[in-house]
Amino acid sequence: MRENLSSWNDTIVALATAPGLGAIAVIRLSGPNAIEIVAKSFSKKSILKQPTHTVHFGKLVSGNEVIDEVVVSLYRAPRSYTGEEVVEISCHGAPLIQDAILQLMIELGARMAKPGEFTQRAFLNGKLDLTQAEAVADLIASNTEAARKTALHNLKGGFSNDLQIMREKLIKFSALIELELDFSQEDVAFANKKELEILVQQLQLKTQELLDSFKLGNVIKNGVQVAIVGKPNAGKSTLLNALLNENRALVSEIPGTTRDTVEEYLNIGGVIFKLIDTAGIRNFTTDAIEQMGIEKSKEKILDADIVIALFDINDEGMEQAKVWQAELEKEKLVLVGNKKDLLKDPSILSNDAMQEVVFISAKEKDNIKQLENVLYEKAVGDGLHKEGTIITNARHVSSLKKLSLALNDVETGLQHNVTGDLLALDIRQALHYLGTITGQITNEDQLDFIFSKFCIGK
């Protein structure tokens, strides 16, 4: 449990802003002696008796030497991010000044913080639960609007609230069943088993809803791999350049120009798409290097979340589209007919068999926006516009799967009318897995692993 974990009695310090040259840098201290340590070097006035959430301007001094003019912000326990005494020193952003202040704080009694130690202390002091703490790291790492919104939802307690509601309802029935066990000789029933069965079914649906959201969450957090495949000279590199709106890939009339994969990133509607321009696939080539490129292209097709199957509508027509439909999974296939600007047979565009094809001219950048819309729809649909929690963390998925199995055991026990002690055991197991997600049940090794992935200073 959280309260059994080590508590710190020392004071930590770290650079809270990005390292390197900047206009301003912020150095953060947290711990019982944070204010006292800074006060030893702050020459303007004593900050020992100043109230919380106040800002003070002055000089930081080491011996007779002024290091910098700074602004000191005070946050007294428990009204701080970590729940401890916290001081933030805003100094000029020269790396020399940053290092001098850090060294001074260490000389006066602080130690360098470990990665994520500020947030770990916030968790251990009850300022955040574990899902919120992990959301802090996700928010810092977010590189799209969708990732930012998802992390902020969880940081504000959206996911925690879902779990807390589930936990409170289960605890209520668990308490009633435990009460029955205390009065087992009296043959009395406190828990309504039918209501419990309905509740378990509701919790199973909610758990599955959260698990199902991970597919979208994984897209938001890690992006979508999109392989652009097709025969040589179908226009794959031209399409990559059109999507990126820059000349990233070498384009030539000579088939087989692309020998290796070219990878670039594109943001569509707040989702990152990793575009992979592959070597042209043909059945026979005497060029050993080109053959290696073809084999690599086939590997990328297997790994990709989405495959843009590109074909020249003038030279290959409907037959090549049918080949791609037969060879690739429908769920990840996007058929694209290229060189619309050179179209020889306009009837192709209205052919019923070609309804799922996006017709473009990569060279003229015609219909590229429609292709982007199709990619977005294939990846996320309308998921980003729905309210509710989206799971982005594999650790949460693992615990939710175990929770689902535990709930199944509870339901099976109710259906077979098992004894109260066995039923209580299954409910406690479900509560255990709920607790592992929020951090109500955890251990030091697990916490060290989670917070070690944070940046230093957070």
CORHUWO-V377792 format. One record per helix or strand of 2 or more residues. SS is the DSSP state (H for helix, E for strand). FROM is the first residue (numbers start at 0). TO is the last residue. If there is no record, write none. Layout:
BEGIN
ss:SS from:FROM to:TO
ss:SS from:FROM to:TO
END
This chain:
BEGIN
ss:H from:1 to:3
ss:E from:11 to:14
ss:E from:21 to:29
ss:H from:33 to:38
ss:E from:53 to:61
ss:E from:64 to:74
ss:E from:85 to:92
ss:H from:94 to:106
ss:E from:110 to:111
ss:H from:116 to:123
ss:H from:129 to:140
ss:H from:144 to:154
ss:H from:157 to:181
ss:H from:183 to:185
ss:H from:192 to:211
ss:H from:213 to:221
ss:E from:223 to:229
ss:H from:235 to:243
ss:E from:261 to:267
ss:E from:270 to:276
ss:H from:287 to:302
ss:E from:305 to:311
ss:H from:316 to:326
ss:H from:329 to:331
ss:E from:332 to:337
ss:H from:339 to:341
ss:H from:345 to:349
ss:H from:351 to:353
ss:E from:357 to:358
ss:H from:367 to:379
ss:H from:382 to:384
ss:H from:393 to:414
ss:H from:419 to:437
ss:H from:443 to:450
END
